[in-house]
């Protein structure tokens, strides 16, 4: 492994060989770079319900001599992390998080959107748009908490004139749709936190058939991110037990807006046809 690789690169390259416990530590390290940079191995272990020795072995699995070497490598990246989060940090230094639960939800969602925007690669975004425009059909899969965003994206793309198939990630319908997937199709897979096996299996089937895969997930250590041709990482911190999909919905809005900019005439004609269909069938209370 190249000694100049960043910590994130090393984790990505070693993911297939990391144990489940090491993968959990990897996710924690990437989500909490400041804490990891200055905490002890024991403190990092406590945060992950494991031991300091396991944390040290995790560092060694990434080809560092020990945990302190991992920390030194991470500390060299902190100036960059600070610049990408400078505006948020400045605001957090001057504003206290709101006390009420309702305002705390809004506050957390704003942080999620900003974190997601800071991570967004323009190159990956443009490549994803190219893949969507090139595809014969777009299959979108997502289950559980990811199903709502799937419906939103599928509907938005359909009214823009794209051929879209929605897959809920469960049952026979998924198997039937995936059985017919072709290399000139595109699979967009959405999955967060407690990853659904069928969604990961769908990405694997697509890869085997030569179909491009775009993943939208919440960590580079997720199964989807490792199988995808292009992966987008969104922040999903929630209040109490639930995750937030606000940043995910914002990312989907970016896709939709930029696609409309790429092919405005196609979108205009499709929306015109949809509006005429609505009106002709008297489907709307208000036009």
Buried (B, 14 or more C-beta within 10 A) or exposed (E): EEEEBBBBBBBBBBBEEBEEBBBBBBBBBBBEBEEBBEBEBEEBBBBBEBBBEBBBBBBBBBBBEEBEBBBEBBBEBEEEBEEBBEEBEEEEEEEEEEEEEEEBBEBBBBBBBBBBBBBBEEEBBEBBBEBBEEBEBBBBBBBBBBBBBBEBBBEBBBBBBBEBBBBBBBEEEBBEBBEEBEEEBBBBBBBBBEBBEBBBBBBBBBBEBEBBBBBBBBBBBBBBBBBBBBBBBBBBBBBEEEBBBBBBBBBBEBBBEBBBEBBEEBBEEBBEEBEEEEEEEEEEEEE
